[in-house]
Amino acid sequence: MTEIEKELEKLREEIDKIDENLVKILNERTKIVLKVKKLKAEGAFPVYDPRREEEIFEKISACNSGPLYDDAIHEIYEVILHCMKDLEK
């Protein structure tokens, strides 16, 4: 195995570990969303809150230090929020 192949393998292992962590974190987020869903139902609050969604987008933009562009982060979060909304139905 060449040095480049070894480095590629090492970097791919790092990516795999990060992916594992992302899945864990997304599932932790989902568990909290389900708790929010339950509280909203108990309080008779609407499931969808556009102000909260806007707040989330503002916060993720504020903490994004790159190299991903804000537009890319927003696209990723649009998918995440869409999946969360499906769980809230």
C-alpha distances in whole Angstrom, upper triangle without the diagonal:
4,7,8,6,7,10,11,10,12,15,15,16,19,20,20,22,24,25,26,28,30,31,32,34,35,37,39,40,41,43,45,46,47,49,50,51,53,55,56,58,60,61,61,59,58,54,53,54,53,53,51,48,49,49,45,44,46,44,41,41,43,39,37,35,33,31,32,35,38,39,35,36,39,38,36,39,41,39,39,43,43,41,43,47,46,46,49,51
4,5,5,6,9,10,11,12,14,15,17,19,20,21,23,24,26,27,29,30,32,33,35,36,38,39,40,42,44,45,46,48,50,51,52,54,56,56,58,60,61,62,59,58,54,53,53,52,53,50,48,48,48,45,43,45,43,40,40,41,38,36,34,31,29,30,34,37,37,34,35,38,37,35,38,41,39,39,43,43,42,44,47,47,47,50,52
4,5,5,6,9,10,10,12,14,15,17,18,20,21,23,24,26,27,29,30,32,33,34,36,38,39,40,42,44,45,47,48,49,51,53,54,55,57,59,60,60,58,56,53,51,52,51,51,48,46,46,46,42,41,42,41,37,38,39,36,33,31,28,26,28,31,35,35,32,33,37,36,34,37,39,38,38,41,42,41,43,46,46,46,49,51
4,5,5,6,9,10,10,12,14,15,16,18,20,21,22,24,26,27,28,30,31,32,35,36,37,38,41,42,43,45,47,47,48,51,52,53,55,57,57,58,55,54,50,49,49,48,48,46,43,44,43,40,39,40,38,35,35,36,33,31,29,26,24,25,28,32,32,29,30,34,33,31,34,36,35,35,38,39,38,40,43,43,43,46,48
4,5,5,6,9,10,10,12,14,15,16,18,20,21,22,24,25,27,29,30,31,33,35,36,37,39,41,41,43,45,46,47,49,51,51,53,55,56,57,54,53,49,48,48,47,48,45,43,43,43,40,39,40,39,35,35,37,34,31,30,27,25,26,29,32,33,29,30,34,32,30,33,35,34,34,37,38,37,39,42,41,42,45,47
4,5,5,6,9,10,11,12,14,15,17,19,20,21,23,24,26,27,29,30,32,33,35,36,38,39,40,42,44,45,46,48,50,51,52,54,55,56,54,52,49,48,48,47,48,45,43,43,43,39,38,40,38,35,35,36,33,31,29,27,25,26,30,33,33,30,30,34,33,31,33,36,34,34,37,38,37,39,42,42,41,44,47
4,5,5,6,9,10,11,12,14,15,17,18,20,21,22,24,26,27,28,30,32,33,34,36,38,39,41,42,43,44,47,48,49,51,53,53,54,52,50,47,46,46,45,45,42,40,40,40,37,35,37,35,31,32,33,30,27,26,23,21,23,26,29,30,27,27,31,30,28,31,33,32,32,35,36,35,37,40,40,40,43,45
4,5,5,6,9,10,10,12,14,15,16,18,20,21,22,24,25,26,29,30,31,32,35,36,37,39,41,41,42,45,46,47,49,51,52,52,50,48,45,43,44,42,43,41,38,39,38,35,34,35,34,30,31,32,29,26,25,22,20,21,25,28,28,25,25,29,28,26,29,31,29,29,33,34,32,34,37,37,37,40,42
4,5,5,6,9,10,10,12,14,15,16,18,20,21,23,24,25,27,29,30,31,33,35,36,37,39,40,41,44,45,46,48,50,51,51,49,48,44,43,44,43,43,41,38,39,39,35,34,36,34,31,32,33,30,28,27,24,22,23,27,29,30,26,27,30,29,26,29,31,29,29,33,34,32,34,37,37,36,39,42
4,5,5,6,9,10,11,13,14,15,17,19,20,21,23,24,26,27,29,30,32,33,35,36,38,39,41,43,44,45,47,49,50,50,48,47,43,42,43,42,42,39,37,38,37,34,33,35,32,29,30,31,28,26,25,22,21,22,26,28,29,26,26,29,28,26,28,31,29,29,32,33,32,33,37,37,36,39,41
4,5,5,6,9,10,11,12,14,15,16,18,20,21,22,24,26,27,28,30,32,32,35,36,37,38,41,42,43,45,47,47,48,46,44,41,40,40,39,39,36,34,35,34,31,30,31,29,26,27,28,25,22,21,19,17,18,22,24,25,22,22,26,25,22,25,28,26,26,29,31,29,31,34,34,34,37,39
4,5,5,6,9,10,10,12,14,15,16,18,20,21,23,24,25,27,29,30,31,33,35,36,37,39,41,41,43,45,46,47,44,43,39,38,38,38,38,36,33,34,34,30,30,31,30,26,27,29,26,23,23,20,18,19,22,25,25,22,22,25,24,21,24,26,24,24,28,29,27,29,32,32,32,35,37
4,5,5,6,9,10,11,12,14,15,17,18,20,21,23,24,26,27,29,30,32,34,35,36,38,40,40,42,44,45,46,44,43,39,38,39,38,39,36,34,35,34,31,30,32,30,27,28,29,26,24,24,22,20,21,24,26,27,24,23,26,26,22,25,28,25,24,28,29,27,29,32,32,31,34,37
4,5,5,6,9,10,11,12,14,15,16,18,20,21,22,24,26,27,28,30,32,33,34,36,38,39,41,42,43,44,42,41,37,36,36,36,36,33,31,32,31,28,28,29,27,23,25,26,22,21,20,18,17,18,22,24,25,21,21,24,24,21,23,26,24,23,26,28,26,27,31,31,30,33,36
4,5,5,6,9,10,10,12,14,15,16,18,20,21,22,24,26,26,28,30,31,32,35,36,37,38,40,41,42,40,38,35,34,34,33,34,31,29,30,29,26,25,27,25,21,23,24,21,19,19,17,16,16,19,21,22,18,18,21,20,17,20,22,21,20,23,25,23,25,28,28,28,30,33
4,5,5,6,9,10,11,12,14,15,17,18,20,21,23,25,26,27,29,30,31,33,35,36,37,39,41,41,39,38,34,33,34,34,35,32,29,31,30,27,27,29,27,23,25,27,23,22,22,20,19,19,22,24,24,20,20,23,22,18,21,23,21,20,23,25,22,24,27,27,26,29,32
4,5,5,6,9,10,11,12,14,16,17,18,20,21,23,24,26,28,29,30,32,34,35,36,38,39,40,38,37,34,33,34,34,34,31,29,30,30,26,26,28,25,22,25,26,22,21,21,20,19,19,23,24,25,21,20,23,23,19,21,24,22,20,23,25,23,24,27,27,26,29,32
4,5,5,6,9,10,10,12,14,15,16,18,20,21,22,24,26,27,28,30,32,32,34,36,37,38,36,34,31,30,31,30,31,27,26,27,26,22,22,24,22,19,21,22,18,17,18,16,16,16,19,20,21,18,16,20,19,16,17,20,19,17,21,22,21,21,25,25,24,27,30
4,5,5,6,9,10,10,12,14,15,16,18,20,21,22,25,25,26,29,30,31,33,35,36,36,34,33,29,29,29,29,30,27,25,26,26,22,22,24,22,19,21,23,20,18,19,18,17,16,19,20,21,17,16,19,18,14,16,19,16,15,19,20,18,19,23,22,22,25,27
4,5,5,6,9,10,11,12,14,15,17,19,20,21,23,25,26,27,29,30,32,34,35,36,34,33,29,29,30,30,31,28,26,28,27,23,24,26,24,21,24,25,22,21,22,21,21,19,23,23,24,20,19,21,21,17,18,21,18,16,20,21,19,19,23,23,21,24,27
4,5,5,6,8,10,10,12,14,15,17,18,20,21,23,24,26,27,28,30,32,33,34,32,31,28,28,28,28,29,25,24,26,24,21,22,24,21,18,21,22,19,18,19,19,19,18,21,21,23,20,17,20,20,16,17,20,18,15,19,21,18,18,22,23,21,24,27
4,5,5,6,8,10,10,12,14,15,16,18,20,21,22,24,26,26,28,30,31,32,30,29,25,24,25,25,26,22,20,22,22,18,18,21,18,16,18,20,17,16,18,17,17,16,19,18,19,16,14,16,16,12,13,16,14,12,15,17,15,15,19,20,19,21,24
4,5,5,6,9,10,10,12,14,15,16,19,20,21,23,25,25,27,29,30,31,29,28,24,24,25,25,26,23,21,24,23,19,20,23,21,18,21,23,20,19,21,20,21,19,21,21,22,18,16,18,17,14,14,17,14,12,15,16,14,14,18,18,16,19,22
4,6,5,6,9,10,11,13,14,15,17,19,20,21,23,24,26,28,29,30,28,28,24,24,25,26,27,23,22,24,23,20,21,24,21,19,22,23,20,20,22,22,23,21,24,23,24,21,19,20,20,16,16,19,17,14,16,18,15,15,19,19,17,19,22
4,5,5,6,9,10,11,12,14,16,17,18,20,21,22,24,26,27,28,26,25,22,22,22,23,23,20,19,21,20,16,18,20,17,15,19,20,17,17,19,19,20,19,21,20,21,19,16,18,18,14,14,17,15,12,14,17,14,14,17,18,16,18,22
4,5,5,6,9,10,10,12,14,15,16,18,20,21,22,24,25,26,24,23,19,19,20,21,22,18,17,19,19,15,16,19,17,15,18,20,17,17,20,20,21,19,20,19,20,17,15,16,16,12,11,14,12,8,11,13,11,10,14,14,13,15,18
4,5,5,6,9,10,10,13,14,15,17,19,20,21,23,24,25,24,23,19,20,21,22,23,20,19,22,21,17,19,22,20,18,22,23,21,21,24,24,25,22,24,23,23,21,18,19,19,15,14,16,14,11,13,14,11,10,14,14,12,14,17
4,5,5,7,9,10,11,13,14,16,17,19,20,22,23,24,23,22,19,20,21,22,23,19,18,21,20,17,19,21,19,17,21,22,19,20,23,24,25,23,25,23,24,22,19,20,20,17,15,18,16,13,14,16,14,12,16,16,14,15,19
4,5,5,6,9,10,11,12,14,15,16,18,20,21,22,20,20,16,17,17,18,19,15,15,17,16,13,16,18,15,14,18,19,17,18,21,22,23,21,22,21,21,20,16,17,17,14,12,15,14,10,11,13,11,9,13,14,12,13,17
4,5,5,6,9,10,10,12,14,15,16,18,20,20,19,18,15,15,17,18,19,16,15,18,18,15,17,20,18,17,21,22,20,21,24,25,26,23,24,22,23,21,18,18,18,15,13,14,13,10,10,12,9,7,10,11,8,10,13
4,5,5,6,9,10,11,13,14,16,17,19,20,19,19,16,17,18,20,21,18,18,21,20,17,20,22,20,20,23,24,23,24,27,27,29,26,28,26,26,25,21,21,22,19,17,18,17,13,13,15,13,10,13,14,10,11,15
4,5,5,6,9,10,11,12,14,15,16,18,16,17,14,15,16,18,18,15,15,18,17,15,18,20,18,18,21,22,21,22,25,26,28,26,27,24,25,24,21,20,21,19,16,18,17,14,13,15,14,10,13,14,12,11,15
4,5,5,6,9,10,10,12,14,15,16,14,14,11,12,13,15,16,12,13,16,15,13,16,19,17,17,20,22,21,22,25,26,28,25,26,23,24,23,19,19,19,17,14,15,15,11,10,12,11,7,9,11,8,8,12
4,5,5,6,9,10,11,12,14,15,14,14,11,13,15,18,19,16,16,20,19,17,20,22,21,21,24,25,24,26,29,30,31,28,29,27,27,26,23,22,22,20,17,18,17,14,13,14,12,9,10,11,7,7,10
4,5,5,6,9,10,11,12,14,13,14,12,14,15,19,19,16,17,20,19,17,21,23,21,21,25,26,25,27,30,31,33,30,31,28,29,28,25,24,25,22,19,20,20,17,15,17,15,12,13,14,11,10,13
4,5,5,6,9,10,10,12,10,11,9,11,12,15,15,12,14,17,16,15,18,20,19,20,23,24,23,25,28,30,32,29,29,26,27,26,23,22,23,21,18,18,19,16,14,16,15,11,12,14,11,9,12
4,6,5,6,9,10,10,9,9,7,10,12,15,16,14,14,18,18,17,20,22,21,22,25,26,26,27,31,31,33,30,30,28,28,27,24,23,23,22,18,18,18,16,13,14,13,10,10,11,9,6,9
4,5,5,6,9,10,10,11,10,13,15,18,19,17,18,22,21,20,23,25,24,25,28,29,28,30,34,35,36,34,34,31,31,31,28,26,27,25,22,22,22,19,17,18,17,13,13,14,11,9,11
4,5,5,6,8,8,11,10,13,14,17,18,15,17,20,19,19,22,24,23,24,27,28,28,30,33,35,37,34,34,31,31,31,28,26,28,26,23,23,23,20,18,20,19,15,15,17,14,11,14
4,5,5,6,5,7,7,10,11,14,15,13,15,18,18,18,21,23,22,23,26,27,27,29,33,34,36,33,33,30,30,30,27,25,26,25,22,21,22,19,17,18,18,14,13,15,13,10,12
4,5,5,6,8,8,12,13,17,18,17,18,21,21,21,24,26,26,27,30,31,31,32,36,37,39,36,36,33,32,32,30,28,28,27,24,23,23,21,18,19,19,15,14,15,13,10,11
4,6,8,11,11,15,16,20,20,19,21,24,23,23,26,28,27,29,32,32,32,34,38,39,41,38,38,35,35,35,32,30,31,30,27,26,27,24,22,22,22,18,17,19,17,13,15
4,5,9,11,14,14,18,18,17,19,22,21,22,25,26,26,27,30,31,31,33,37,38,40,38,37,34,34,35,32,30,31,30,26,26,27,24,21,23,23,19,18,20,18,15,16
4,7,9,12,13,16,17,17,19,21,21,22,25,26,26,28,31,31,32,34,38,39,41,38,37,34,34,34,31,29,30,29,26,25,26,24,21,21,22,19,17,18,17,13,14
4,6,9,9,13,13,13,15,18,18,18,21,23,23,25,27,28,29,31,34,35,37,35,34,30,30,31,28,26,27,26,23,22,23,21,18,19,20,16,14,17,16,12,13
4,6,7,10,12,12,13,16,17,17,20,21,22,23,25,27,28,29,33,34,36,33,32,28,28,28,26,23,24,24,21,19,21,19,16,16,17,14,12,14,14,10,11
4,7,10,12,11,11,15,16,15,18,20,20,21,24,25,26,27,31,31,33,30,29,26,25,26,23,21,21,21,18,16,17,16,12,13,14,11,8,11,10,7,8
4,6,9,8,9,12,13,13,15,17,18,19,21,23,24,25,28,29,31,27,26,23,22,23,21,18,19,19,15,14,15,14,10,11,13,10,8,11,12,9,10
4,5,5,7,9,10,11,13,15,16,17,19,20,22,23,27,28,30,27,25,22,21,22,20,17,19,19,15,14,16,15,11,13,15,12,10,14,15,12,14
4,5,5,6,9,10,11,12,14,16,17,18,20,21,25,26,28,24,23,19,19,20,18,15,16,17,14,13,15,15,11,13,15,14,12,15,17,14,16
4,5,5,6,9,10,11,12,14,15,16,19,20,24,25,27,24,23,19,19,21,18,15,18,19,15,14,18,17,13,15,18,16,14,18,19,17,19
4,5,5,6,9,10,10,12,14,15,17,18,22,23,26,23,22,18,18,20,17,14,17,17,13,13,16,14,11,14,16,13,13,16,17,15,17
4,5,5,6,9,10,11,12,14,16,17,20,21,23,20,19,15,15,16,14,11,13,13,10,9,12,11,8,11,13,11,11,15,16,14,16
4,5,5,6,9,10,11,12,15,15,19,20,22,19,18,14,14,16,14,11,13,14,11,11,14,14,11,14,16,15,14,18,19,18,20
4,5,5,6,9,10,11,12,14,18,19,22,19,18,14,16,17,14,12,15,16,12,13,16,15,12,16,18,16,16,20,20,19,21
4,5,5,6,9,10,11,12,16,17,19,17,16,13,14,15,11,10,13,12,9,10,13,11,10,13,15,13,14,17,18,17,20
4,5,5,6,9,10,11,14,15,17,14,13,9,10,12,9,7,10,11,8,9,12,12,10,13,16,15,15,19,20,19,22
4,6,5,6,9,10,13,15,17,15,14,10,12,14,11,10,13,14,11,13,16,15,14,17,19,18,19,22,23,22,25
4,5,5,6,9,12,14,17,15,14,11,13,14,11,11,14,14,11,14,16,15,14,18,19,18,19,22,22,22,25
4,5,5,6,10,11,14,12,11,8,11,11,8,8,11,11,9,12,14,13,13,16,17,16,18,21,21,22,24
4,6,5,8,10,12,10,9,6,9,10,8,8,12,12,11,13,16,15,15,18,20,19,21,24,24,24,27
4,6,8,11,14,13,12,9,13,14,11,12,15,15,14,16,19,18,18,21,23,22,23,26,27,26,29
4,6,9,12,11,12,10,13,14,11,12,15,15,13,17,19,17,18,21,22,21,23,26,26,26,29
4,6,8,8,8,7,11,10,8,10,13,13,12,15,17,16,17,20,22,21,23,26,26,27,30
4,7,8,9,9,13,12,11,14,16,15,16,19,20,20,21,24,25,25,27,29,30,30,33
3,4,6,8,11,10,9,13,14,14,15,18,19,19,21,23,24,25,27,29,29,31,33
4,6,9,11,10,10,14,15,14,16,19,20,20,22,24,25,26,28,30,31,32,34
4,7,8,6,7,10,11,11,13,15,16,16,19,20,21,22,25,26,27,29,31
4,5,5,6,9,10,11,13,14,16,17,18,20,22,23,24,26,28,29,31
4,5,5,6,9,10,10,12,14,15,16,18,20,20,22,24,25,26,28
4,5,5,6,9,10,10,13,14,15,16,19,20,21,23,25,25,27
4,5,5,6,9,10,11,13,14,15,17,19,20,22,23,25,26
4,5,5,6,9,10,10,12,14,15,16,18,20,21,22,25
4,5,5,6,9,10,10,12,14,15,16,18,20,20,22
4,5,5,7,9,10,11,13,14,15,17,19,20,22
4,5,5,6,9,10,11,13,14,16,17,19,21
4,5,5,6,8,10,10,12,14,15,16,18
4,5,5,6,9,10,10,12,14,15,17
4,6,5,6,9,10,11,13,14,16
4,5,5,6,9,10,11,13,15
4,5,5,6,9,10,10,13
4,5,5,6,9,10,11
4,5,5,7,9,10
4,5,5,6,9
4,5,5,7
4,5,5
4,6
4
